[in-house]
């Protein structure tokens, strides 16, 4: 039987890296952000969105951002 090859570069292990290493928010950062979500403004949500790895949470925050921006524009 053939032995599996060891990864040839660190990029092969990227899926095992911590979220923060990959540029995403840590679980603690996401929890702290969500704890203050009721008072979050559009700018703070806009800054956090690229750091959210979870697709469902990203979609929910995007909807909240659109609602805030829509309310500001009066539409």
PLY file of the C-alpha trace (Angstrom):
ply
format ascii 1.0
element vertex 75
property float x
property float y
property float z
element edge 74
property int vertex1
property int vertex2
end_header
0.00 0.00 0.00
1.24 3.51 -0.79
1.86 5.85 2.12
0.16 9.26 1.75
2.57 12.00 0.78
3.42 14.63 3.35
2.36 18.15 2.37
5.03 19.84 0.30
4.36 23.35 1.57
2.62 25.16 4.44
-0.16 26.23 2.07
-1.22 22.59 1.94
-2.06 22.91 5.63
-3.94 26.20 5.34
-7.27 24.51 6.05
-5.90 23.53 9.46
-4.77 27.04 10.39
-6.46 29.13 13.03
-9.00 31.64 11.69
-6.93 34.58 13.00
-3.87 33.33 11.12
-5.90 33.44 7.92
-7.10 37.01 8.62
-10.51 36.17 10.01
-11.85 37.30 13.37
-11.33 34.94 16.28
-14.32 33.43 18.07
-13.70 35.87 20.94
-13.67 38.86 18.56
-16.89 37.71 16.90
-18.54 37.17 20.29
-17.50 40.64 21.49
-18.75 42.20 18.26
-22.09 40.40 18.48
-22.48 41.41 22.13
-22.61 45.03 20.96
-24.46 44.47 17.70
-27.55 46.38 18.84
-25.52 49.59 18.95
-23.23 48.82 16.00
-23.17 51.41 13.27
-22.76 50.81 9.54
-19.02 51.54 9.61
-18.26 49.00 12.33
-20.26 46.32 10.51
-18.55 47.20 7.22
-15.14 46.77 8.88
-16.05 43.43 10.45
-17.68 41.80 7.40
-14.46 40.82 5.59
-13.25 39.15 8.78
-16.33 36.92 9.19
-15.71 33.38 7.98
-19.15 31.90 8.68
-21.37 32.36 5.62
-24.65 32.51 7.54
-23.36 35.14 9.96
-21.83 37.09 7.07
-25.20 37.11 5.28
-27.04 38.22 8.42
-24.59 41.06 9.04
-24.83 42.10 5.38
-28.61 42.31 5.70
-28.26 44.39 8.87
-25.82 46.71 7.10
-28.19 47.16 4.15
-31.06 47.91 6.55
-29.00 50.57 8.35
-27.91 52.14 5.06
-31.47 52.03 3.72
-32.80 53.72 6.85
-30.16 56.46 6.55
-31.05 57.11 2.91
-34.74 57.11 3.71
-35.66 54.33 1.29
0 1
1 2
2 3
3 4
4 5
5 6
6 7
7 8
8 9
9 10
10 11
11 12
12 13
13 14
14 15
15 16
16 17
17 18
18 19
19 20
20 21
21 22
22 23
23 24
24 25
25 26
26 27
27 28
28 29
29 30
30 31
31 32
32 33
33 34
34 35
35 36
36 37
37 38
38 39
39 40
40 41
41 42
42 43
43 44
44 45
45 46
46 47
47 48
48 49
49 50
50 51
51 52
52 53
53 54
54 55
55 56
56 57
57 58
58 59
59 60
60 61
61 62
62 63
63 64
64 65
65 66
66 67
67 68
68 69
69 70
70 71
71 72
72 73
73 74
